[in-house]
Amino acid sequence: MSVLGIDYGKKQIGLAISPATTNLAVGYKVIEREKLQYGSFLEAIKEIVDKEQVSSIVIGLPKRMDNTLGISAKEVSGFAEELKQYLNLPVILWDERLTSKQAEVLLRDINLSRKEKRKQINVASAQLILENYLSSKHD
């Protein structure tokens, strides 16, 4: 069974997946939140979960640098709980501090439009969140 990594954002949701046969995270896609109603993007995630035979989900939790939770973290926590109930799957919240900055560095020299680079940063962030989670399970 696969593991799905999610970088939850106000405009876009970045997704990465770890296929069942590996412990590697692979960038998957971006879901444009602005273009879908709330229930629609839950359904879009469900379609991916079903298609990829996902057994658990890891969502990046945007903690502050002092380890406290702000408004964004509370929003992500609420989304995680809804997703858990909607899909009836384990949902793990994972510290995502600095993953967006790491993703920006990884993509700095790639020749993409600003809009496309933003999408790829979300996917790369999801990939980093999932990689960090997976590596912690094998330490």
C-alpha positions as CSV (number, residue, x, y, z in Angstrom):
1,M,0.0,0.0,0.0
2,S,1.1,3.5,-0.8
3,V,1.5,6.6,1.4
4,L,0.3,10.0,0.3
5,G,2.1,13.2,1.3
6,I,0.2,16.5,1.4
7,D,1.4,20.1,1.5
8,Y,-1.9,21.9,2.3
9,G,-2.1,25.5,1.1
10,K,-4.7,28.1,0.8
11,K,-4.6,28.1,-3.0
12,Q,-3.0,24.8,-3.9
13,I,-2.5,21.4,-2.3
14,G,0.7,19.7,-3.3
15,L,0.8,15.9,-3.4
16,A,3.5,13.3,-3.3
17,I,3.3,9.5,-3.1
18,S,5.4,6.7,-1.9
19,P,4.7,3.7,-4.0
20,A,4.1,0.4,-2.0
21,T,7.3,-1.2,-3.2
22,T,9.6,1.6,-2.2
23,N,10.4,4.1,0.6
24,L,10.9,6.9,-1.8
25,A,8.6,9.9,-2.2
26,V,7.7,10.9,-5.7
27,G,6.0,14.2,-6.6
28,Y,2.5,13.5,-7.8
29,K,0.4,16.6,-8.7
30,V,-1.2,19.8,-7.5
31,I,-4.8,20.3,-6.7
32,E,-6.0,23.8,-7.3
33,R,-8.1,24.7,-4.3
34,E,-9.4,27.9,-5.9
35,K,-11.0,26.0,-8.7
36,L,-12.8,23.4,-6.6
37,Q,-15.4,23.6,-3.8
38,Y,-14.3,22.2,-0.5
39,G,-16.1,18.8,-0.9
40,S,-14.8,18.6,-4.5
41,F,-11.1,18.6,-3.4
42,L,-11.9,16.0,-0.7
43,E,-13.3,13.9,-3.5
44,A,-10.3,14.6,-5.7
45,I,-8.0,13.3,-3.0
46,K,-10.3,10.3,-2.5
47,E,-10.0,9.4,-6.2
48,I,-6.2,9.5,-5.8
49,V,-6.4,7.4,-2.7
50,D,-8.5,4.8,-4.4
51,K,-6.4,4.8,-7.7
52,E,-3.0,4.5,-5.9
53,Q,-4.2,2.2,-3.1
54,V,-3.1,4.6,-0.4
55,S,-3.1,3.1,3.1
56,S,-2.1,6.3,5.1
57,I,-1.7,10.0,4.6
58,V,1.0,12.4,5.9
59,I,0.1,16.1,6.0
60,G,2.6,18.8,6.7
61,L,1.8,20.7,9.9
62,P,3.1,24.3,9.6
63,K,4.5,24.9,13.1
64,R,6.1,28.2,14.0
65,M,9.9,28.2,14.6
66,D,9.3,28.3,18.3
67,N,7.3,25.0,17.9
68,T,3.9,26.6,18.6
69,L,0.8,26.3,16.4
70,G,-0.7,29.3,14.7
71,I,-3.8,29.8,12.6
72,S,-2.5,27.9,9.6
73,A,-1.6,24.9,11.8
74,K,-5.1,24.8,13.3
75,E,-6.6,25.0,9.8
76,V,-4.4,22.1,8.7
77,S,-5.4,20.1,11.8
78,G,-9.0,20.6,11.0
79,F,-8.5,19.5,7.4
80,A,-6.6,16.4,8.6
81,E,-9.5,15.4,10.9
82,E,-12.0,15.9,8.1
83,L,-9.9,13.9,5.7
84,K,-9.4,11.1,8.3
85,Q,-13.2,10.8,8.8
86,Y,-14.0,11.2,5.1
87,L,-11.5,8.5,3.9
88,N,-11.4,6.3,7.1
89,L,-7.6,6.2,6.8
90,P,-4.8,7.0,9.2
91,V,-3.8,10.7,8.8
92,I,-0.4,11.7,10.3
93,L,0.5,15.4,11.0
94,W,4.2,16.0,10.3
95,D,6.3,19.0,11.1
96,E,6.9,20.8,7.8
97,R,9.0,23.7,9.0
98,L,11.3,25.0,6.3
99,T,10.1,22.5,3.6
100,S,8.9,25.3,1.3
101,K,12.3,27.0,1.6
102,Q,14.1,23.7,0.8
103,A,11.8,23.2,-2.1
104,E,12.5,26.7,-3.4
105,V,16.2,26.0,-3.3
106,L,15.8,22.7,-5.1
107,L,13.8,24.3,-7.9
108,R,15.8,27.6,-8.1
109,D,17.6,26.9,-11.3
110,I,14.8,25.2,-13.2
111,N,13.5,27.2,-16.1
112,L,9.8,27.4,-15.4
113,S,7.3,30.3,-15.3
114,R,6.7,31.8,-11.9
115,K,3.2,30.2,-11.8
116,E,4.5,26.8,-12.8
117,K,7.4,27.0,-10.3
118,R,4.9,27.8,-7.5
119,K,3.0,24.6,-8.3
120,Q,6.2,22.6,-8.4
121,I,7.2,24.1,-5.0
122,N,4.0,22.7,-3.5
123,V,4.7,19.3,-5.0
124,A,8.3,19.4,-3.9
125,S,7.2,20.4,-0.4
126,A,4.8,17.5,-0.2
127,Q,7.6,15.2,-1.4
128,L,10.0,16.5,1.3
129,I,7.3,16.1,4.0
130,L,6.8,12.5,2.9
131,E,10.5,11.8,2.6
132,N,11.1,13.1,6.1
133,Y,8.3,11.0,7.5
134,L,9.4,7.9,5.7
135,S,13.1,8.3,6.8
136,S,12.0,8.7,10.4
137,K,10.3,5.3,10.2
138,H,13.5,3.6,9.1
139,D,16.0,5.2,11.5
